[in-house]
């Protein structure tokens, strides 16, 4: 019962956070797609955020790490601080190793 309540609370919290947010219409998504392409994964978005957050002095919360819709909202909310660091990030393809 307790786990179900936690899950329900998390779902409600996430829905409230991304309510009215359309990633495809956001400045952050446009900038991320321009630099990394539109097929960027949630794991890549989290890795980029982890690398940038100390420089941009922003916090990355648990919900943002767990859901792509929330990490995209996190990027939009913090885009003013983050955008100047995106050009320094290079994603490496581990599959060719």
C-alpha positions in Angstrom: 0.0 0.0 0.0 2.8 2.4 0.9 4.7 1.8 -2.4 1.5 2.4 -4.4 0.9 5.7 -2.6 4.5 6.7 -3.3 4.2 5.8 -7.0 0.9 7.7 -7.2 2.5 10.8 -5.6 5.4 10.6 -8.0 3.1 10.3 -11.0 1.0 13.3 -9.8 4.2 15.3 -9.1 5.6 14.6 -12.5 2.3 15.4 -14.3 2.1 18.7 -12.5 5.7 19.6 -13.3 5.3 18.9 -17.1 1.7 20.2 -17.4 1.5 22.4 -20.4 5.1 21.8 -21.5 5.7 20.8 -25.1 9.4 19.9 -25.5 9.2 20.3 -29.3 8.3 23.9 -28.9 11.0 24.7 -26.3 14.2 26.6 -26.8 16.1 23.9 -24.9 14.9 21.1 -27.2 15.8 23.2 -30.3 19.3 23.8 -28.9 19.9 20.2 -27.9 18.7 18.9 -31.3 20.9 21.4 -33.1 24.0 20.2 -31.2 23.3 16.5 -30.6 20.5 15.6 -33.0 16.9 14.7 -32.3 17.6 11.1 -31.5 19.3 12.0 -28.2 18.3 9.5 -25.5 17.3 10.1 -21.9 20.6 8.6 -20.6 22.5 11.0 -22.8 20.5 13.9 -21.6 21.1 12.9 -18.0 24.9 12.5 -18.7 25.1 15.9 -20.3 23.2 17.5 -17.4 25.5 15.7 -14.8 28.5 17.1 -16.7 27.2 20.7 -17.0 25.4 21.2 -13.6 28.6 22.0 -11.6 29.5 24.7 -14.1 26.0 26.1 -14.5 25.4 25.9 -10.7 22.1 24.1 -11.1 20.7 21.1 -9.3 19.5 18.0 -11.0 16.7 16.2 -9.1 15.6 12.6 -9.0 12.5 13.0 -11.1 14.6 14.7 -13.9 17.0 11.8 -13.9 14.2 9.2 -14.2 11.9 10.5 -17.0 12.7 12.1 -20.4 9.8 14.5 -20.2 11.0 15.8 -16.9 14.7 16.1 -17.9 13.6 18.1 -21.0 11.5 20.4 -18.7 14.6 20.7 -16.5 16.7 21.8 -19.5 14.0 24.4 -20.4 13.8 25.7 -16.9 17.6 26.0 -16.6 18.4 26.9 -20.3 19.7 30.4 -19.5 22.4 28.9 -17.2 23.0 25.7 -19.2 23.0 26.8 -22.9 26.4 28.4 -22.9 28.0 25.1 -21.8 26.4 22.9 -24.4 28.9 23.7 -27.1 31.7 22.1 -24.9 30.0 18.8 -24.6 30.9 15.9 -26.9 29.0 12.6 -26.8 31.1 9.5 -27.5 29.6 6.4 -29.1 30.5 3.4 -26.9 29.0 0.9 -29.4 32.0 1.1 -31.7 34.4 0.0 -29.0 
